Amino acid sequence: MRWVRGFTLIEVMVALSVFSLAALAALQAASGHLTGLSALQDKTFAQYVASNRLAELSLENKWPLEDKRSGQQEQAGVTWYWQQQVVETVTPNVVAVTVKVMKNEDGREHFRLTRYVRKPDSAGETSNER
């Protein structure tokens, strides 16, 4: 009788377990990458909402600015919620406006942006429009 050489059952089982561990590691890495992309996308859209709110403040041309104001804005098919906080500075007629952006009304902050705003001139124009 002639013996045929091949893989034993144990060798096949070891090879399959090594392959399954490698596939699991690759799947976990891909999942982590997608989660990171989603978080980065949320942060980018939240930054757009905060920037838009600060631009609206400049266009409103009102003084004094309203503290603890809140609202919502649609961005990329998602409703984002924002809150603004106005804090006086040591410089007269200059305030620091901080806009916090949340994806849900639960209060978990996604992005925060602060800008210093000067009181508009009496003629209705701001100093950087001259």
C-alpha positions as CSV (number, residue, x, y, z in Angstrom):
1,M,0.0,0.0,0.0
2,R,1.3,3.4,-0.9
3,W,1.0,6.4,1.5
4,V,-0.3,9.7,0.1
5,R,1.2,12.8,1.7
6,G,-1.2,15.6,2.6
7,F,-2.2,17.8,5.5
8,T,-3.4,16.3,8.7
9,L,-6.6,17.4,10.3
10,I,-4.7,19.3,13.0
11,E,-2.6,21.2,10.4
12,V,-5.8,22.3,8.6
13,M,-7.5,23.3,11.9
14,V,-4.4,25.4,12.9
15,A,-4.4,27.1,9.5
16,L,-8.1,27.9,9.7
17,S,-7.7,29.4,13.2
18,V,-4.8,31.6,12.1
19,F,-6.8,32.8,9.1
20,S,-9.9,33.5,11.2
21,L,-7.8,35.5,13.7
22,A,-6.3,37.6,10.9
23,A,-9.8,38.2,9.3
24,L,-11.1,39.3,12.7
25,A,-8.3,41.7,13.2
26,A,-8.9,43.2,9.7
27,L,-12.6,43.5,10.4
28,Q,-12.0,45.3,13.7
29,A,-9.5,47.7,12.0
30,A,-12.0,48.5,9.3
31,S,-14.8,49.1,11.9
32,G,-12.6,51.4,13.9
33,H,-11.7,53.3,10.8
34,L,-15.4,53.8,9.9
35,T,-16.2,54.9,13.4
36,G,-13.4,57.5,13.2
37,L,-14.6,58.8,9.9
38,S,-18.1,59.2,11.3
39,A,-16.9,61.2,14.3
40,L,-14.7,63.4,12.0
41,Q,-17.7,64.0,9.7
42,D,-19.9,65.0,12.7
43,K,-17.2,67.4,14.0
44,T,-16.8,69.0,10.6
45,F,-20.6,69.6,10.2
46,A,-20.7,70.9,13.8
47,Q,-17.9,73.3,12.9
48,Y,-19.9,74.6,9.9
49,V,-22.9,75.2,12.2
50,A,-20.8,77.2,14.7
51,S,-19.2,79.2,11.9
52,N,-22.6,79.9,10.4
53,R,-24.0,81.1,13.7
54,L,-21.1,83.5,14.2
55,A,-21.5,84.8,10.7
56,E,-25.2,85.4,11.4
57,L,-24.2,87.5,14.5
58,S,-22.0,89.7,12.3
59,L,-24.9,90.2,9.8
60,E,-27.5,91.0,12.5
61,N,-25.4,94.0,13.6
62,K,-27.2,94.2,17.0
63,W,-25.8,95.4,20.3
64,P,-25.8,94.2,23.0
65,L,-25.6,90.5,22.0
66,E,-28.0,88.2,23.6
67,D,-26.5,85.8,26.1
68,K,-27.7,82.2,26.5
69,R,-29.4,82.2,23.1
70,S,-30.1,78.9,21.5
71,G,-31.4,77.6,18.2
72,Q,-31.1,74.8,15.6
73,Q,-29.8,74.5,12.1
74,E,-30.1,71.9,9.4
75,Q,-26.7,70.7,8.1
76,A,-26.3,67.7,5.8
77,G,-29.8,66.4,6.5
78,V,-29.2,66.5,10.3
79,T,-30.7,69.0,12.8
80,W,-27.9,70.5,14.9
81,Y,-28.6,72.4,18.1
82,W,-26.5,75.4,19.1
83,Q,-26.1,77.6,22.2
84,Q,-24.3,80.9,22.4
85,Q,-22.7,82.4,25.4
86,V,-21.6,86.0,25.6
87,V,-18.9,87.0,28.0
88,E,-17.6,90.6,28.6
89,T,-13.9,91.2,28.1
90,V,-11.6,93.8,29.7
91,T,-11.8,95.7,26.5
92,P,-14.8,98.1,26.4
93,N,-17.4,97.2,23.7
94,V,-15.8,93.9,22.9
95,V,-17.3,90.6,24.0
96,A,-16.3,86.9,23.6
97,V,-19.0,84.9,21.9
98,T,-18.8,81.1,22.3
99,V,-21.1,78.8,20.2
100,K,-21.5,75.2,21.4
101,V,-23.0,72.8,18.9
102,M,-24.7,69.5,19.8
103,K,-26.2,66.8,17.5
104,N,-29.0,66.1,19.9
105,E,-30.7,68.1,22.6
106,D,-29.0,65.8,25.2
107,G,-26.2,68.4,25.6
108,R,-23.3,66.3,24.4
109,E,-21.1,68.9,22.8
110,H,-19.6,68.1,19.4
111,F,-17.8,71.4,18.7
112,R,-17.2,74.8,20.4
113,L,-16.0,78.0,18.6
114,T,-15.2,81.3,20.2
115,R,-14.9,84.7,18.5
116,Y,-14.5,88.2,19.7
117,V,-17.1,90.7,18.5
118,R,-16.9,94.4,18.7
119,K,-19.8,96.7,19.2
120,P,-21.0,98.1,15.8
121,D,-20.3,101.8,15.1
122,S,-23.3,104.1,15.5
123,A,-23.6,104.4,11.7
124,G,-24.4,100.7,11.6
125,E,-21.1,99.5,10.2
126,T,-18.5,97.4,12.0
127,S,-14.9,98.4,12.2
128,N,-13.7,95.8,9.7
129,E,-16.1,97.1,7.0
130,R,-14.3,100.4,6.6
